[in-house]
Amino acid sequence: MTKTAFITGASSGIGKATAIKLAENGYNLILCGRRIEKLEELKSTLSKTVKVHTLTFDIRDKIEVETQIKSLPKIIKMISEKFLISEKYIKSK
């Protein structure tokens, strides 16, 4: 079973390095960031070996995060919504 990683800040720095390393290990990726050009460049490189989906938004904007999560394919959306629910629960404690 192939695993999928959801990476924020994937257009540069640690997020980009994480995406590259996970792709090398066979993970499909959902790459998120604010700079579409950088995300598409990374997608072009990594999609030669794994499936890559990009989302462009600022993670500080809660409404935009929820809108983008809703745009994901159904199976990924179910996983992502569980993650968001978990995050809300953790932050409320």
GUTI-235765 format. One line per field, with one value per residue (C-alpha): x, y, z; residue in three letters; residue number from 1. Coordinates in pm, 1 decimal. Layout:
BEGIN
px: c(X / ...)
py: c(Y / ...)
pz: c(Z / ...)
r: c(Ala / ...)
k: c(NUM / ...)
// end
This chain:
BEGIN
px: c(0.0 / 143.1 / 152.3 / 67.5 / 232.0 / 73.3 / 354.4 / 307.2 / 576.1 / 687.2 / 807.1 / 1139.7 / 1356.8 / 1270.9 / 934.6 / 1098.4 / 1373.9 / 1111.1 / 914.6 / 1224.2 / 1321.3 / 969.8 / 944.3 / 1275.2 / 1110.4 / 803.9 / 549.6 / 286.1 / 271.1 / 31.7 / 249.2 / 121.2 / 268.2 / 215.7 / 440.0 / 274.7 / 575.2 / 803.4 / 543.5 / 490.5 / 866.2 / 899.2 / 594.2 / 749.0 / 1061.5 / 900.1 / 606.7 / 848.8 / 855.3 / 547.8 / 202.6 / 205.2 / -88.2 / -31.8 / -236.8 / -153.0 / -257.0 / -128.8 / -167.8 / -235.7 / -570.6 / -806.3 / -1088.2 / -854.3 / -708.3 / -1056.1 / -1149.3 / -836.2 / -883.5 / -1236.0 / -1089.5 / -885.8 / -992.1 / -1229.1 / -986.3 / -723.6 / -988.6 / -1100.6 / -745.2 / -684.9 / -1009.6 / -920.2 / -584.3 / -749.1 / -993.4 / -702.7 / -517.6 / -822.5 / -858.2 / -491.6 / -491.3 / -802.8 / -638.3)
py: c(0.0 / 335.0 / 606.2 / 970.8 / 1263.8 / 1608.8 / 1866.8 / 2235.6 / 2486.0 / 2254.2 / 2527.3 / 2573.3 / 2488.6 / 2201.9 / 2141.5 / 2097.9 / 1877.1 / 1662.9 / 1626.6 / 1513.7 / 1260.5 / 1117.2 / 1087.8 / 899.2 / 659.6 / 607.1 / 834.0 / 1004.0 / 1371.2 / 1656.9 / 1966.5 / 2291.2 / 2638.6 / 2998.8 / 3005.7 / 2814.9 / 2842.9 / 2672.7 / 2403.9 / 2326.6 / 2307.0 / 2058.6 / 1864.9 / 1837.2 / 1681.2 / 1449.3 / 1330.3 / 1125.0 / 871.0 / 934.6 / 1091.4 / 1459.1 / 1692.4 / 2062.0 / 2311.6 / 2680.3 / 2872.0 / 3041.2 / 2798.7 / 3090.6 / 3146.9 / 2893.4 / 2944.9 / 2892.9 / 2579.4 / 2431.1 / 2526.3 / 2365.0 / 2047.7 / 2016.9 / 2030.8 / 1713.0 / 1377.7 / 1193.1 / 938.8 / 1202.8 / 1440.6 / 1184.9 / 1148.3 / 1524.1 / 1605.1 / 1356.6 / 1530.8 / 1873.5 / 1743.4 / 1596.1 / 1928.1 / 2120.0 / 1873.6 / 1896.9 / 2278.1 / 2301.0 / 2109.7)
pz: c(0.0 / -103.9 / 160.1 / 97.7 / 277.3 / 314.1 / 327.0 / 400.1 / 306.3 / 26.6 / -208.4 / -25.0 / 272.6 / 504.7 / 336.2 / -4.0 / 137.9 / 312.3 / -11.7 / -199.7 / 67.5 / 94.3 / -285.5 / -283.7 / -37.2 / -256.5 / -88.7 / -300.6 / -211.3 / -151.9 / -168.6 / -19.1 / -35.1 / -138.4 / -447.3 / -729.9 / -962.2 / -710.0 / -632.6 / -1001.1 / -1057.0 / -770.5 / -892.0 / -1238.9 / -1091.7 / -837.3 / -1048.0 / -1256.3 / -972.5 / -750.8 / -771.1 / -674.8 / -608.7 / -536.0 / -337.8 / -333.1 / -21.6 / 291.8 / 580.6 / 818.3 / 641.2 / 804.4 / 552.2 / 258.6 / 421.9 / 461.6 / 103.2 / -36.6 / 171.1 / 30.6 / -321.8 / -269.0 / -413.9 / -178.4 / -27.2 / 44.1 / 176.1 / 435.1 / 563.8 / 565.2 / 744.8 / 1018.8 / 1052.1 / 1078.6 / 1338.9 / 1535.7 / 1520.1 / 1648.4 / 1935.1 / 2029.7 / 2019.8 / 2236.6 / 2523.0)
r: c(Met / Thr / Lys / Thr / Ala / Phe / Ile / Thr / Gly / Ala / Ser / Ser / Gly / Ile / Gly / Lys / Ala / Thr / Ala / Ile / Lys / Leu / Ala / Glu / Asn / Gly / Tyr / Asn / Leu / Ile / Leu / Cys / Gly / Arg / Arg / Ile / Glu / Lys / Leu / Glu / Glu / Leu / Lys / Ser / Thr / Leu / Ser / Lys / Thr / Val / Lys / Val / His / Thr / Leu / Thr / Phe / Asp / Ile / Arg / Asp / Lys / Ile / Glu / Val / Glu / Thr / Gln / Ile / Lys / Ser / Leu / Pro / Lys / Ile / Ile / Lys / Met / Ile / Ser / Glu / Lys / Phe / Leu / Ile / Ser / Glu / Lys / Tyr / Ile / Lys / Ser / Lys)
k: c(1 / 2 / 3 / 4 / 5 / 6 / 7 / 8 / 9 / 10 / 11 / 12 / 13 / 14 / 15 / 16 / 17 / 18 / 19 / 20 / 21 / 22 / 23 / 24 / 25 / 26 / 27 / 28 / 29 / 30 / 31 / 32 / 33 / 34 / 35 / 36 / 37 / 38 / 39 / 40 / 41 / 42 / 43 / 44 / 45 / 46 / 47 / 48 / 49 / 50 / 51 / 52 / 53 / 54 / 55 / 56 / 57 / 58 / 59 / 60 / 61 / 62 / 63 / 64 / 65 / 66 / 67 / 68 / 69 / 70 / 71 / 72 / 73 / 74 / 75 / 76 / 77 / 78 / 79 / 80 / 81 / 82 / 83 / 84 / 85 / 86 / 87 / 88 / 89 / 90 / 91 / 92 / 93)
// end
